[in-house]
Amino acid sequence: MERRPLGRTGVSVSPIGLGCWAIGGTWGSVDDRESEAALHRAIDEGIDLFDTADVYGDGKSERLIAKVLRERPHDEVFVATKAGRRLQPHTAEGYDAANLGAFVERSLRNLQRERIDLLQLHCPPPEVYRRPETFAALDGLVAAGKVRSYGVSVETVEEALAAIEHPGVQTIQIIFNVFRLRPARELLGVAAARGVGILARVPLASGLLTGKMRPDTRFEADDHRDFNREGQAFDVGETFSGVPYALGLELVEALRAEVPPGATMAQWALRWILMHEGVTCAIPGAKRPAQVSDNAAAMRLAPLADESMARVESLYDARLGPLVDHRW
């Protein structure tokens, strides 16, 4: 199975990981036993990077991961978590040594580990990138053995470019999919030159790129795809990649012909991401084992044709670029 180096961490990981937001909450109803089965299935499928955060279910996601990994003591899984969104209010000044240290200690307890593999600042305010003391605090956590390496989860390309100016930043997590091409054009090459790994989040545009949604699809009240379509709770780009739902459905239909025979649309969309060498790992979420297996199959899909890649570019430039490029 292909493995890709995660920046300068010295670790190589599977090109498909598992995003663990959904098993924590805000994606509708979830069954913990099914979530645990999904985590087990991921390991069975060769997925060895789990991405979570301390705010996913107020630590529930981290604790579920810990439970499953206790049951798999011989399987090595690289666990990335995030910190910062517990701040109330969420201000740049809050990203200090005391708060970051407290967040790390809480995640260590949740994960039942002595060291966090990868700690990511969780979409911090832009002012954080002008606070060298924040990154000095992260360096201190590495020196203390609490954190193996650190990175930043960002909303915009500009934030990513600012983050990698700090020499200790080894990874960037950013939304990247066929509805969000700007990272490929302005970030991936720069990150690769700096030895910075890229984790592609929201790779299926909150499920739009599974091709299974319809105009009458309904979401539960606690699912962000219902309550955050206009950015009421957090950045609208995290929901359907910021693409209006009706337009997203139109674009999915326009792209359906690009899906190779025998593949699902989700597999095609994930393979499109993996065609970009600057990407280390795409991290689609899943709540059920079948979803995990469907996503993992993208690692075995043949490279996409140049014509298919060009079709995505053409459609994006005509329909989406003017809508999303100036925002993210």
Secondary structure by P-SEA (a helix, b strand, c coil): cbbbbccccccccccbbbbccccccccccccaaaaaaaaaaaaaacccbbbbccccccaaaaaaaaaaaaacccbbbbbbbbccccccccccccccaaaaaaaaaaaaaaaccccccbbbcccccccccccaaaaaaaaaaaaaccccccccccccaaaaaaaaccccccbbbbbbcccccccccccaaaaaaabbbbbbccccccccccccccccccccccccccccccccccccccccccccaaaaaaaaaaacccccccccaaaaaaaaaaccccccbbbbbbccaaaaaaaaaccccccccaaaaaaaaaaaaacccccccccc
